[in-house]
């Protein structure tokens, strides 16, 4: 199986921590040159030094805020004028939790800007180079809420669904060029966002955080939360030549929690 990404360039968004960080590490292990993107220059600089360089790879980072599309556009435009990006991983932190009727219009606008609009802007900048190179992988980290809306995540459910449909449309348009577009749908993954959600739910239920975490694990057939590295491995596979005939699909990585097929 050909998993070799030597000679390719990858742009991994939201890569200062959590799933994005794990994705960057796994893609670098397959040989890609990785450009990290997030707001925290300190965390990005530290990770650049840790990434694999066994194949004479070069890694770097861009500091950008996905809530500021023009700032993001300028940063990535400067990047793509100097090199082709073969792998784009769209990923950023999820919207705040809460019932959908309690969300205001600004909450939806901010979520759409950071997720759908940012993804679209990056694709517009990067796809021309993919077409010219004859190799392209666009992978969006979204959520299992694309299949089953999750309780208490009204804005997130709505926004993730929009990204899922955007990605399917894009996959259909880019298929003739050999560029694949896929979504990875994480379940409960051991990240800062999950720990924050556990705290919120524990307080509301009058339970300890460990009691709530155990309750949540029981909803997963594998009875545990995912390690971010497991999400990174799934994304790295979709980025590789081995996944050339997989496009327009949702890959659920949730330990079996989602009940629908």
Backbone bond lengths (Angstrom), bond angles and torsions (degrees), N, CA, C in turn:
res aa  C-N    CA-C-N  psi(-1)  N-CA   C-N-CA  omega(-1)  CA-C   N-CA-C  phi
1 X - - - 1.470 - - 1.516 109.10 -
2 X 1.330 116.00 130.50 1.458 120.89 -176.05 1.522 111.15 -89.70
3 X 1.309 116.01 103.99 1.458 122.27 178.04 1.521 111.82 -109.59
4 X 1.313 117.11 11.34 1.458 122.08 -172.38 1.526 112.00 -78.06
5 X 1.324 116.49 120.72 1.459 122.01 176.71 1.528 112.00 -109.64
6 X 1.322 116.52 18.51 1.466 120.18 179.41 1.531 110.11 -57.67
7 X 1.323 115.84 135.30 1.461 120.65 178.33 1.515 114.22 86.08
8 X 1.317 117.81 -3.00 1.466 120.14 177.92 1.520 110.37 -100.09
9 X 1.316 115.07 160.72 1.464 122.25 177.54 1.519 109.19 -117.59
10 X 1.319 116.67 132.89 1.458 121.97 -178.91 1.517 110.66 -121.14
11 X 1.321 115.64 140.76 1.461 122.24 173.72 1.523 107.17 -112.81
12 X 1.330 116.71 116.22 1.463 121.46 -176.07 1.525 108.89 -114.87
13 X 1.317 115.62 114.59 1.455 121.47 -176.01 1.536 111.19 -86.79
14 X 1.314 115.37 153.47 1.456 120.46 -179.75 1.507 112.74 58.06
15 X 1.327 116.06 39.40 1.466 121.03 -168.84 1.521 114.41 -98.11
16 X 1.323 117.96 13.35 1.468 119.03 179.30 1.519 112.31 -79.55
17 X 1.344 117.56 -18.23 1.456 120.63 -177.70 1.523 110.26 -160.70
18 X 1.322 115.37 174.52 1.458 121.70 171.49 1.515 115.26 58.68
19 X 1.322 115.32 -139.86 1.465 121.03 -176.80 1.518 111.28 -63.66
20 X 1.330 117.88 -41.49 1.460 119.96 -179.99 1.519 112.67 -59.51
21 X 1.309 116.05 -41.91 1.470 120.51 177.67 1.523 110.94 -61.98
22 X 1.332 116.07 -44.63 1.466 120.25 179.56 1.523 111.40 -63.39
23 X 1.330 116.98 -38.44 1.467 121.05 177.47 1.521 110.87 -61.44
24 X 1.325 116.25 -46.45 1.468 120.20 -179.62 1.523 111.33 -58.31
25 X 1.316 116.25 -43.08 1.470 120.53 -179.65 1.519 110.85 -63.04
26 X 1.325 117.76 -45.66 1.465 121.00 -177.23 1.523 111.79 -68.10
27 X 1.321 117.72 -39.66 1.461 120.26 179.30 1.527 110.67 -67.20
28 X 1.324 116.78 -37.51 1.464 119.72 176.12 1.521 110.90 -63.64
29 X 1.325 117.47 -37.42 1.464 120.58 178.65 1.523 112.43 -63.57
30 X 1.337 117.09 -24.61 1.466 120.57 177.10 1.525 112.01 -85.33
31 X 1.330 117.09 -1.93 1.462 119.63 172.92 1.505 116.32 110.42
32 X 1.331 118.53 -4.02 1.461 120.36 -177.83 1.522 112.12 -74.09
33 X 1.322 115.11 152.31 1.458 121.78 167.22 1.527 106.11 -84.59
34 X 1.317 117.88 126.49 1.456 120.68 -171.13 1.528 111.31 -113.79
35 X 1.332 114.87 130.02 1.462 121.41 169.61 1.523 107.82 -106.03
36 X 1.300 116.48 121.06 1.462 122.63 179.75 1.525 109.23 -88.86
37 X 1.341 115.95 147.00 1.462 120.11 176.06 1.517 109.51 -136.71
38 X 1.320 116.70 128.58 1.466 122.79 174.67 1.523 107.24 -173.36
39 X 1.336 116.09 -174.93 1.463 120.32 -178.06 1.519 113.13 -86.67
40 X 1.335 117.63 -27.99 1.463 121.50 -171.55 1.524 111.67 -91.56
41 X 1.321 116.59 100.84 1.462 120.64 -179.43 1.522 111.67 -62.48
42 X 1.334 116.86 -37.16 1.460 119.80 -178.70 1.512 111.96 -62.90
43 X 1.335 116.96 -47.28 1.462 120.81 179.85 1.515 111.50 -65.71
44 X 1.325 117.05 -38.58 1.467 120.75 179.81 1.522 111.26 -66.53
45 X 1.327 115.77 -43.68 1.461 119.72 179.56 1.523 111.13 -61.01
46 X 1.326 116.40 -41.15 1.459 120.83 178.80 1.519 111.35 -63.53
47 X 1.340 116.87 -42.15 1.457 120.08 -178.77 1.521 111.67 -68.91
48 X 1.327 117.66 -37.35 1.464 120.44 177.57 1.528 110.36 -53.42
49 X 1.321 116.96 -40.40 1.461 120.92 -178.78 1.526 112.39 -69.65
50 X 1.325 117.46 -22.13 1.458 121.41 -177.64 1.531 113.94 -91.21
51 X 1.320 117.26 -16.36 1.460 119.89 -175.05 1.521 112.10 -69.51
52 X 1.319 114.72 148.34 1.463 122.09 -178.14 1.530 111.36 -61.22
53 X 1.343 116.10 137.43 1.463 122.08 177.15 1.526 110.82 -132.12
54 X 1.325 115.96 30.19 1.465 119.62 -174.17 1.520 113.49 -69.91
55 X 1.314 117.96 -13.97 1.466 121.03 -179.34 1.532 110.53 -117.92
56 X 1.329 116.30 38.59 1.465 122.44 -178.72 1.529 111.50 55.65
57 X 1.318 115.09 42.67 1.460 120.12 -178.80 1.521 111.91 -82.20
58 X 1.319 113.95 155.70 1.457 120.42 175.65 1.521 108.03 -122.25
59 X 1.325 116.48 127.52 1.455 121.52 179.58 1.523 109.68 -121.48
60 X 1.335 116.12 147.51 1.453 120.09 178.26 1.531 108.99 -151.08
61 X 1.336 116.23 -173.10 1.459 118.23 -179.51 1.515 111.23 -148.60
62 X 1.327 114.51 158.35 1.458 123.43 173.11 1.521 107.83 -122.35
63 X 1.300 116.90 134.90 1.464 120.96 175.01 1.525 107.62 -95.63
64 X 1.328 116.84 119.40 1.463 120.36 -178.72 1.520 109.51 -155.45
65 X 1.320 115.43 154.02 1.454 122.67 -179.84 1.526 107.99 -110.81
66 X 1.329 117.35 121.71 1.457 121.11 -176.92 1.528 111.95 -70.93
67 X 1.313 117.73 -12.13 1.456 120.74 174.45 1.522 111.39 -80.88
68 X 1.330 116.72 -5.57 1.466 122.95 179.99 1.534 108.87 -122.56
69 X 1.323 117.70 83.52 1.474 121.78 -173.42 1.524 114.19 -56.28
70 X 1.328 117.89 -38.25 1.456 119.00 -177.87 1.528 110.82 -67.97
71 X 1.319 116.33 -38.41 1.474 120.64 175.88 1.528 110.08 -62.04
72 X 1.315 116.09 -43.73 1.461 120.83 179.01 1.527 110.77 -64.21
73 X 1.340 116.15 -44.01 1.462 119.93 -179.02 1.525 111.68 -59.96
74 X 1.326 116.98 -45.08 1.460 120.63 -179.53 1.521 111.41 -62.60
75 X 1.331 116.48 -43.27 1.462 119.89 -178.70 1.519 111.47 -63.36
76 X 1.318 117.12 -45.23 1.472 120.37 -176.80 1.517 111.24 -76.48
77 X 1.331 117.50 -32.19 1.467 119.51 176.36 1.523 109.88 -60.47
78 X 1.322 116.58 -42.64 1.459 119.56 177.04 1.514 112.30 -62.13
79 X 1.335 116.53 -35.11 1.463 120.95 179.34 1.524 111.17 -67.61
80 X 1.328 117.32 -48.42 1.471 120.03 -173.40 1.520 112.88 -75.70
81 X 1.323 118.08 -13.88 1.462 118.42 174.29 1.521 111.01 -73.10
82 X 1.337 116.41 -17.59 1.455 119.90 -179.27 1.512 114.94 -104.29
83 X 1.343 118.00 -17.88 1.458 120.15 -179.57 1.521 111.14 -161.68
84 X 1.322 114.89 159.54 1.458 121.18 177.35 1.520 109.80 -85.34
85 X 1.318 115.90 135.92 1.464 120.89 173.07 1.524 107.46 -98.77
86 X 1.318 116.74 120.16 1.466 121.88 -177.99 1.526 112.22 -94.30
87 X 1.340 116.65 -25.27 1.460 121.66 -177.53 1.526 108.78 -130.97
88 X 1.328 115.69 122.48 1.462 121.38 177.07 1.524 108.60 -116.19
89 X 1.317 116.33 121.73 1.463 121.26 176.47 1.519 108.14 -112.00
90 X 1.322 116.09 108.38 1.457 121.88 179.12 1.525 109.16 -86.41
91 X 1.320 115.83 122.81 1.463 120.44 -176.82 1.514 108.68 -162.09
92 X 1.327 115.97 131.62 1.460 120.18 173.23 1.515 108.54 -155.30
93 X 1.309 116.74 163.94 1.453 121.37 -175.95 1.516 113.25 -61.06
94 X 1.329 116.25 143.89 1.449 121.61 -177.09 1.525 112.80 -73.31
95 X 1.341 116.19 159.23 1.468 121.41 177.60 1.526 111.44 -65.32
96 X 1.325 117.84 160.31 1.467 120.88 177.64 1.528 111.55 -59.82
97 X 1.318 115.40 149.26 1.461 120.48 178.73 1.523 110.27 -74.23
98 X 1.338 115.11 162.50 1.457 120.82 176.08 1.506 111.42 147.71
99 X 1.344 117.10 155.54 1.462 121.17 176.96 1.519 111.02 -60.19
100 X 1.315 116.78 148.68 1.460 120.07 -174.17 1.528 112.33 -65.55
101 X 1.327 118.56 -35.05 1.462 120.10 -179.02 1.518 113.49 -71.56
102 X 1.317 116.27 -15.80 1.468 119.57 177.70 1.528 111.94 -90.30
103 X 1.327 116.63 -5.39 1.468 120.20 -179.70 1.523 109.79 -81.74
104 X 1.330 116.29 137.81 1.455 118.94 175.81 1.528 110.23 -94.10
105 X 1.306 115.68 170.79 1.470 120.42 -176.62 1.519 111.44 -60.89
106 X 1.326 116.83 -35.07 1.461 119.59 -178.97 1.528 111.48 -64.21
107 X 1.343 116.17 -34.65 1.462 119.57 177.40 1.520 111.75 -61.46
108 X 1.319 116.34 -40.63 1.465 120.23 177.31 1.524 110.93 -68.18
109 X 1.332 116.97 -42.87 1.469 119.95 -179.78 1.520 111.17 -61.47
110 X 1.317 116.34 -43.80 1.465 119.65 179.95 1.520 111.37 -64.14
111 X 1.330 116.86 -42.85 1.466 120.20 179.75 1.523 111.55 -64.24
112 X 1.321 117.01 -43.81 1.465 120.16 179.56 1.532 110.80 -64.67
113 X 1.325 116.67 -37.46 1.464 120.13 179.10 1.524 110.99 -63.53
114 X 1.332 116.76 -47.96 1.465 121.25 -175.31 1.528 113.02 -73.38
115 X 1.304 117.03 -22.96 1.460 119.97 -176.25 1.528 111.04 -109.96
116 X 1.309 117.62 -75.04 1.459 120.31 -174.64 1.527 112.66 -64.31
117 X 1.326 118.18 -51.01 1.462 120.82 -176.46 1.531 111.05 -65.68
118 X 1.321 117.06 -43.63 1.470 119.54 178.92 1.525 111.13 -63.04
119 X 1.334 116.99 -43.31 1.470 119.70 178.00 1.526 110.92 -58.88
120 X 1.325 115.67 -45.21 1.463 120.88 -176.83 1.528 110.97 -65.02
121 X 1.321 115.67 -43.94 1.460 120.60 179.08 1.529 110.97 -59.47
122 X 1.333 116.40 -45.03 1.462 120.25 -179.77 1.530 111.43 -64.63
123 X 1.328 116.25 -41.13 1.468 119.17 178.82 1.523 110.31 -61.55
124 X 1.312 117.84 -43.18 1.462 120.69 179.87 1.525 111.96 -60.80
125 X 1.318 116.60 -37.45 1.461 120.45 179.94 1.526 112.75 -73.69
126 X 1.340 116.52 -34.97 1.457 120.99 -167.94 1.522 114.12 -98.22
127 X 1.321 118.32 -30.95 1.467 120.50 -175.20 1.526 113.91 -59.58
128 X 1.339 120.86 -39.09 1.471 118.44 178.40 1.531 113.35 -54.58
129 X 1.322 116.98 -39.48 1.456 120.46 177.70 1.520 112.37 -68.02
130 X 1.340 116.63 -38.13 1.465 120.86 176.71 1.526 110.66 -61.22
131 X 1.329 116.48 -43.61 1.466 120.37 179.36 1.521 110.99 -60.64
132 X 1.308 115.54 -44.19 1.462 120.02 -179.23 1.528 111.35 -65.69
133 X 1.329 116.36 -36.64 1.465 120.70 -178.63 1.518 112.36 -78.64
134 X 1.331 116.90 -20.75 1.459 120.05 -176.81 1.515 113.11 74.97
135 X 1.331 116.84 21.41 1.465 121.50 178.03 1.514 108.39 -151.23
136 X 1.315 116.05 128.20 1.455 119.17 177.90 1.508 112.32 -158.28
137 X 1.320 115.29 137.39 1.459 122.55 175.93 1.528 108.20 -134.71
138 X 1.323 116.58 121.90 1.458 121.73 173.93 1.521 107.02 -116.31
139 X 1.311 116.35 121.35 1.467 121.71 -175.93 1.522 108.01 -127.66
140 X 1.308 115.67 124.11 1.458 121.74 -177.61 1.523 110.05 -108.02
141 X 1.325 116.36 125.53 1.461 120.96 175.31 1.520 106.51 -88.95
142 X 1.333 116.61 110.66 1.458 118.00 -179.04 1.534 110.34 -122.44
143 X 1.309 120.01 -110.54 1.467 119.64 -174.26 1.514 110.17 -165.39
144 X 1.328 116.14 156.21 1.457 120.28 175.22 1.528 111.42 -66.45
145 X 1.319 117.49 -9.96 1.464 120.57 177.69 1.521 111.75 -65.51
146 X 1.338 117.04 -14.04 1.462 120.49 172.97 1.530 109.82 -61.01
147 X 1.322 115.71 -33.18 1.463 120.68 179.75 1.528 112.10 -94.85
148 X 1.316 116.61 -41.62 1.461 121.63 -178.57 1.532 108.80 -139.19
149 X 1.333 118.28 108.09 1.466 119.74 179.25 1.528 111.60 -52.73
150 X 1.327 115.46 138.61 1.459 121.40 -175.88 1.521 110.67 -97.85
151 X 1.323 115.87 139.43 1.454 121.57 -177.37 1.526 111.59 -61.89
152 X 1.319 116.04 134.28 1.454 120.84 175.87 1.513 114.98 78.58
153 X 1.330 117.82 12.34 1.461 120.99 -179.83 1.535 109.67 -128.86
154 X 1.341 114.88 55.16 1.454 120.35 -173.26 1.514 115.44 -58.38
155 X 1.329 117.66 -50.49 1.463 120.85 -178.80 1.527 110.39 -67.93
156 X 1.312 116.26 -40.85 1.456 120.24 179.24 1.526 111.16 -62.78
157 X 1.335 117.11 -47.11 1.462 120.00 179.65 1.527 111.25 -55.26
158 X 1.322 115.70 -44.71 1.461 121.38 -176.96 1.526 110.96 -66.44
159 X 1.326 115.91 -45.89 1.459 120.92 -176.76 1.523 111.38 -69.02
160 X 1.333 117.06 -43.19 1.462 119.85 -179.92 1.527 111.10 -62.00
161 X 1.334 116.56 -38.20 1.457 119.23 177.49 1.514 111.73 -61.77
162 X 1.330 117.03 -40.00 1.463 121.13 178.09 1.525 110.78 -63.47
163 X 1.327 116.90 -42.55 1.471 120.20 178.72 1.522 110.63 -64.30
164 X 1.341 117.09 -39.89 1.455 119.91 179.13 1.517 111.97 -60.34
165 X 1.320 117.88 -43.20 1.458 121.00 179.80 1.524 112.24 -72.44
166 X 1.335 116.52 -34.86 1.472 120.15 173.09 1.524 110.19 -58.99
167 X 1.339 116.07 -45.14 1.465 120.67 -177.51 1.526 111.70 -64.93
168 X 1.325 117.41 -41.24 1.467 120.31 179.28 1.521 110.91 -63.52
169 X 1.325 116.87 -41.60 1.458 121.08 177.22 1.521 110.90 -62.57
170 X 1.328 116.22 -44.05 1.462 121.11 -179.85 1.524 111.12 -64.41
171 X 1.336 116.81 -39.50 1.466 120.45 178.69 1.525 110.89 -59.62
172 X 1.320 116.82 -41.48 1.461 120.44 179.36 1.530 111.42 -64.25
173 X 1.329 116.18 -38.51 1.463 119.97 -178.11 1.527 112.83 -74.69
174 X 1.327 116.92 -33.62 1.469 120.11 -175.14 1.524 113.57 -94.11
175 X 1.324 117.75 -10.64 1.456 120.74 179.53 1.522 114.24 -51.38
176 X 1.347 119.29 -46.36 1.466 119.76 -179.78 1.525 114.72 -60.05
177 X 1.330 116.20 -16.63 1.468 120.39 179.25 1.530 112.00 -96.45
178 X 1.326 117.12 3.50 1.461 120.14 -179.53 1.507 113.45 75.40
179 X 1.326 116.89 16.86 1.462 121.70 178.60 1.521 108.23 -99.86
180 X 1.306 117.08 127.01 1.462 120.16 -179.08 1.524 110.84 -100.58
181 X 1.337 114.74 149.65 1.466 121.94 178.16 1.517 107.34 -134.02
182 X 1.312 116.75 120.26 1.460 121.24 -178.13 1.523 110.66 -138.50
183 X 1.323 114.87 159.75 1.458 121.78 176.99 1.523 110.11 -116.16
184 X 1.315 116.07 136.75 1.459 121.39 171.39 1.528 106.91 -106.15
185 X 1.329 115.33 127.53 1.458 121.07 -175.86 1.523 109.90 -109.65
186 X 1.317 118.28 96.65 1.470 120.48 179.48 1.522 111.16 -71.83
187 X 1.307 114.97 145.51 1.455 120.54 167.95 1.515 108.29 -92.21
188 X 1.308 116.75 -144.58 1.468 120.91 -179.08 1.527 109.29 -75.42
189 X 1.312 114.41 109.00 1.463 122.03 -174.56 1.524 109.22 -115.71
190 X 1.307 117.02 139.65 1.462 122.71 -173.87 1.525 110.93 -71.51
191 X 1.323 115.41 80.85 1.456 122.69 179.30 1.525 109.14 -129.09
192 X 1.319 115.66 174.41 1.457 120.01 177.60 1.514 112.12 -60.98
193 X 1.321 117.47 -36.08 1.470 120.38 179.41 1.523 111.05 -63.71
194 X 1.325 117.40 -42.03 1.462 119.18 178.80 1.522 110.73 -65.61
195 X 1.325 117.04 -41.49 1.462 119.60 -179.64 1.529 111.05 -63.32
196 X 1.341 116.50 -35.46 1.459 120.28 176.36 1.527 110.82 -66.22
197 X 1.333 115.99 -40.70 1.457 120.60 178.73 1.535 111.00 -64.62
198 X 1.327 115.90 -39.06 1.471 120.18 177.90 1.523 110.24 -61.76
199 X 1.338 117.10 -43.55 1.471 120.83 179.24 1.526 111.12 -60.67
200 X 1.322 115.54 -45.55 1.468 120.05 -178.88 1.522 111.21 -62.28
201 X 1.316 116.40 -46.13 1.462 119.97 -178.87 1.531 111.47 -68.73
202 X 1.312 116.44 -36.60 1.471 119.72 179.32 1.525 110.90 -63.77
203 X 1.312 116.68 -43.54 1.466 120.75 179.03 1.526 110.92 -62.50
204 X 1.340 116.70 -42.71 1.463 120.74 -178.73 1.522 111.93 -66.33
205 X 1.346 116.11 -32.56 1.467 120.40 -176.59 1.530 112.75 -93.86
206 X 1.328 117.56 -5.78 1.455 120.37 -177.86 1.516 112.64 70.30
207 X 1.326 116.62 32.65 1.465 121.87 179.90 1.521 110.08 -115.45
208 X 1.331 115.92 164.45 1.464 119.37 171.39 1.524 108.16 -74.98
209 X 1.320 115.44 161.32 1.464 119.12 179.29 1.524 111.24 -62.38
210 X 1.332 117.99 -38.21 1.456 120.48 179.83 1.521 111.02 -67.71
211 X 1.326 116.81 -37.47 1.466 119.38 177.36 1.525 110.68 -63.72
212 X 1.313 116.10 -42.43 1.462 119.27 178.93 1.525 110.60 -66.91
213 X 1.340 117.28 -41.41 1.463 120.15 178.75 1.525 111.09 -60.59
214 X 1.320 116.11 -41.70 1.459 119.84 179.09 1.525 110.77 -65.13
215 X 1.307 116.47 -40.71 1.467 120.90 177.13 1.525 110.25 -60.31
216 X 1.307 117.27 -42.30 1.470 121.06 -179.20 1.521 111.50 -69.19
217 X 1.331 117.03 -36.99 1.471 119.84 177.06 1.527 111.63 -61.66
218 X 1.328 116.19 -33.18 1.462 119.96 -178.38 1.526 112.16 -66.01
219 X 1.315 117.11 -17.96 1.465 120.87 177.82 1.529 112.12 -81.43
220 X 1.335 116.18 -7.00 1.469 121.59 -178.20 1.524 108.73 -105.25
221 X 1.331 119.18 123.67 1.464 120.07 179.17 1.527 114.05 -52.67
222 X 1.322 118.18 -34.35 1.469 120.39 178.52 1.535 112.48 -80.99
223 X 1.334 116.55 -4.29 1.469 123.08 174.07 1.528 114.33 59.57
224 X 1.307 116.07 34.48 1.460 119.80 176.37 1.519 109.26 -158.33
225 X 1.329 115.79 164.84 1.453 121.28 172.70 1.531 108.49 -85.65
226 X 1.318 115.76 156.94 1.463 119.90 177.38 1.522 110.70 -74.76
227 X 1.311 115.72 146.91 1.459 121.89 167.28 1.535 106.29 -82.78
228 X 1.338 119.22 135.32 1.465 119.89 178.63 1.523 113.30 -51.45
229 X 1.344 117.66 -29.92 1.466 120.47 179.08 1.517 111.75 -61.54
230 X 1.327 117.04 -29.55 1.462 120.08 179.69 1.520 111.32 -70.35
231 X 1.312 116.36 -33.53 1.463 119.69 173.31 1.525 110.15 -71.01
232 X 1.341 115.91 -39.40 1.460 120.00 178.65 1.511 112.12 -59.72
233 X 1.323 117.23 -39.52 1.460 121.36 179.80 1.519 111.49 -65.36
234 X 1.339 116.78 -40.13 1.466 120.37 179.22 1.526 110.89 -63.93
235 X 1.330 116.72 -43.59 1.458 120.86 179.31 1.530 110.68 -65.35
236 X 1.321 116.69 -42.84 1.463 120.34 -179.56 1.525 111.14 -60.91
237 X 1.328 117.36 -38.99 1.464 119.96 176.85 1.527 110.69 -61.63
238 X 1.334 117.34 -47.08 1.464 120.24 -179.23 1.530 111.71 -63.95
239 X 1.327 116.77 -25.66 1.460 120.96 178.61 1.522 112.67 -78.31
240 X 1.317 117.64 -15.91 1.455 122.59 -171.30 1.528 113.07 -85.95
241 X 1.350 117.04 165.05 1.466 120.42 174.64 1.518 112.91 -59.88
242 X 1.329 117.75 -26.74 1.468 120.86 -178.68 1.522 112.46 -62.83
243 X 1.319 117.40 -22.20 1.466 121.03 -176.84 1.526 112.29 -100.28
244 X 1.304 117.81 25.05 1.468 121.93 -173.26 1.523 113.96 -62.92
245 X 1.336 118.57 -24.10 1.468 120.68 -177.40 1.528 111.93 -105.48
246 X 1.327 116.37 16.75 1.465 120.93 177.25 1.519 107.91 -111.10
247 X 1.321 116.78 114.93 1.460 119.99 178.41 1.522 110.43 -152.77
248 X 1.322 115.45 154.08 1.450 121.71 177.40 1.510 114.15 68.45
249 X 1.320 116.93 26.77 1.461 119.30 -175.20 1.526 111.96 -123.35
250 X 1.322 115.19 164.29 1.467 122.55 174.67 1.522 108.64 -108.80
251 X 1.304 117.47 120.24 1.462 122.05 176.19 1.528 108.30 -99.36
252 X 1.329 115.63 109.84 1.462 120.81 -179.19 1.536 109.34 -84.91
253 X 1.321 116.51 125.85 1.459 122.45 178.94 1.532 106.44 -125.28
254 X 1.339 115.40 81.09 1.459 118.88 -170.45 1.535 113.20 -140.26
255 X 1.314 117.18 17.32 1.456 119.58 178.49 1.521 114.33 67.67
256 X 1.344 116.28 15.91 1.463 121.11 178.22 1.512 114.72 92.48
257 X 1.337 118.17 6.18 1.466 120.69 -174.05 1.526 113.57 -65.28
258 X 1.341 117.05 -39.02 1.463 119.57 179.64 1.524 109.83 -66.80
259 X 1.308 116.47 127.21 1.479 120.45 -173.11 1.521 112.86 -84.44
260 X 1.318 118.09 -20.78 1.453 119.94 179.59 1.529 110.32 -86.32
261 X 1.323 116.29 158.94 1.463 120.59 177.67 1.510 110.32 -79.29
